[in-house]
């Protein structure tokens, strides 16, 4: 039987859902739980201190570095998630053969699939795969950072998360550099969404523009930059409203120089 899987949780200050997240991990037999935050996490977790200005990529790297001092693998988990029973065992077993393993991420209410991996279109669009995996282990171009388990030697070998990303797309970039990932169909995680950062705010629009542009540059730039900007602007107008377009443009410009 695989050893209990350690958990790394990059937590937002004053997280409303961290207690629930930690409880679900403990109920599923987690190993040590490392909370990366400005303030200590729930009793019995290990605090990895970090400054409030750092984004997700830095927080994830610091937590995984901490975990790597104590073992060869870990699960990176958003603070607004909850593990379904049996998930940690499935992920730990899958890590025996695959260095990056994502869970199927479910809507908090209703249980529909938020994503079972991410697809990188030739045009530059990143799209969530929202169909049920057909096999126990399915290869995908990328998995989201809400719930992804790592062989930590492999995570270090590909260069860790690129800390130029602040929020969004750092997971896609890392998987791209690693040559892809797999999704374990029987590993299930419910996700509230927006626990670390609201996805429908002007601030989110800025980071969306910045991170998508940085990713497009790393993937060759050119026409990809144009289509990435078009998709991002359309999403911002639809999801955030006109108020988000100026921050989105500012973020897009920032991504050109990140």
N, C-alpha and C positions, 0 to 999 in steps of 0.2 A: 504494500500500500504506500503511495507517495506521502512524503512528509507534509504536515500542515503548511498551507501556502501563506507566506507573509503578505500583508496588505499595506499599500502606500496610498494615503488619502490626501491629496492637495485640497485643503479646506479654505473656504472663504471666511473672512473675519465675521464672527457672530453667526455662523451657519445655522440655519433653522433645522437642518435635516441630518446633521452629523451624528447625533445620538442614535437615530434610527439606522443609519448606515452601519455604524459600528456594531450595533446590536445584531443586525442581520448577518454580519460577517462572523461574529462570535457564535451565533446559533448554527452556522454552517461549518464550524470547526476550524476557523482561521488560526494561523500562527500569529506571531507578533504583528501588532497594528501600529503603523507609523503615521502620525498626523502632522502634515506640513502646514504650519500656520503661524500667525503672529502670536497666538495664545495657545496654551495647552489644551489638548482634546479631552474627551471623557476619561474618567478614572480607568487606569489599567492600560491605556495606550501610551506609546512613546512619542514625546514631542520633538519634532524637527523644526527648530525655530527659523524664521525667514522674515525679511522685511516686507511690509505691506505693498511696496511698489512693484514687486516681481510678479510676472505673469505665470501662466500655467506651465509653460515649457521649463522655466527655471525651477518652479516648485516640484514638478515631476522629476526632474533630474536630481534635485537635492534629496528627495525622498528615496529614489531608487539607489542613489549612491549610499545612503544610510543602510538600506536593506542589503546591499551587496557586501557590506562589512560582516554580515551575519549569515549569509546563505547564497545559493546560486540562482534563485528565482524569486519572483514577487508578482503580485497582482496590483496594477494601478487602477484605482477606483475613484470615481467622482463622489463628492460628499452628498449628492442628492440622489443616490441610488440605494437599492436594497437587493440583496442576493436572494434568488430563489433556492430552496433546499437542494443540496447536491451539487451546486454549481462549482464550488471550490475543488471537489474531487475530480470532476470532469476536466477542469482546466489544468490541474496538476498532472493528470494522466496524459493529456494532450501535449504538454510541454516535454514529455519524454521523447517526442518525435518531431516537434515543431517549435521554433524559437520564439514566435510571436503568435499568440492565440487570443482571439476576441470572443466575447460572449454575444449571444443574441440579446439586443437591447430592446426592451418592451416599454410601451407607454405606461405611465404610472396608473392611469385610469383606463380600464378596458382591456389592457394587455395586448393591443395591436403591436406589430413590429415597427419600432422606430428605425432600426437598422440592423442588418445581419451582414455587415461589411460595407465597404464604400467602393464605388466604381470611379475610375479616373477616365473620363471621356477624352477622345482625341482633341476635342475642341477646347479643352481646359476646364470643363464643368466637372465638379465633384458631386456625385449623386449617391444618396443612401440607397442601399439594396434593401427592399422592404418585403421580399418574398421569403417564405419558409425555406431554410436550407434543405436540399434533397438528400444529403448524406450526413453522417455523424460528424465528419470533418470536411469542410469545404474550403478550397483555396480561393482567395479574393485579393484584389489589388491592395486593399488597405482595410484597417479596422479603426473604429473610433476610440478615442481615449477615455470614454466613460467607464469601460471595463475591459482592460487588455492585460494579459499575463505575459511576462517576459522571462526567457532565459537571459539572465543578466550579463553573461559573457557576450552573447549575441548583441544585446542592447549596447554594450560598450564598443563592440567591434564595428558597428555601423556609425558610430560617432554620437550616440545619445540623441536626445531631442535638440534641434537647432534652436538656441536661445534667442535668436533674432525674432522668432515668432513669440508674440505675447499671449494672444488668445486665438484659437482656431488654426487648423491646418497643420499644426506641428505633428499630429499623429499620422496624417496622410504623408507628409514629407518623410518621416522616419520609415514608414512601411515601404514607401517608394524606393528609398535607398537600400532597404533590406531585401528587395526583390519580391515583396508581397507578404501576405500573412495568411492565416486560416481562421475560420469561425467554427467553434464547437457548438453544434446544434443543441445539445442538452445542457449547456451552460446558459442560464437565463438570469437577466438582471433588469429590474424595473427602474425606470429613470424618470424623474420629475421634469428635468430640463430647466435650464436657467438658474440652477441652484448656486452655481459659482458666479454667473453673470447673466443678466437678462438678455435673451436673444432678440428682443424686439425693442431696442432702445437706440438712441443716437450713438451712444458709446459703442454698442455692439456693431452698428453700421461702420463706424470708424475702423474697428479691428477686423471686420469682415473684408473691407476694402484693402487694408494693409496686408493681411495675411494671404488672401487670395493672390494679390499682386506679387508678393514675395515668392509664393509657391510657383506661380507662372514663370517668373524670372528663372528660378532654379530648374524648371523643366524646359528651358530653351527660349522663353520670351517670344518675340515676334507676334504672329497672329494670335497666339494663346493669350497674350496680354489683352488684346482687344476683346476677344470673346469672354474672357474672365470678367472684364469690366462691365460688359453688357449684361451678362447674367447677374452679376452682383448688384448693379443698379436696378434691374427689374425686381429682384428679390427685396431690395431695400424699399423701393416705392410701394410694393405690395404689402410688406410685413411691418415696416416701421412708419411709412408715410413720407410725405414730402420733407418733413422735418429731418429725416435721416439722410437725405441726399447730399447735403453739404458735408457732414462728417464722413460719409462714404467717399466722396471725392478727395477730401483731405487725407483719409487713410490710404486711398489708392496712390496718391502722390508720395506719401511717406513710404509705402511699400517699394517704390521705385528706387529708394535710396537706403533701404534697411540693410 
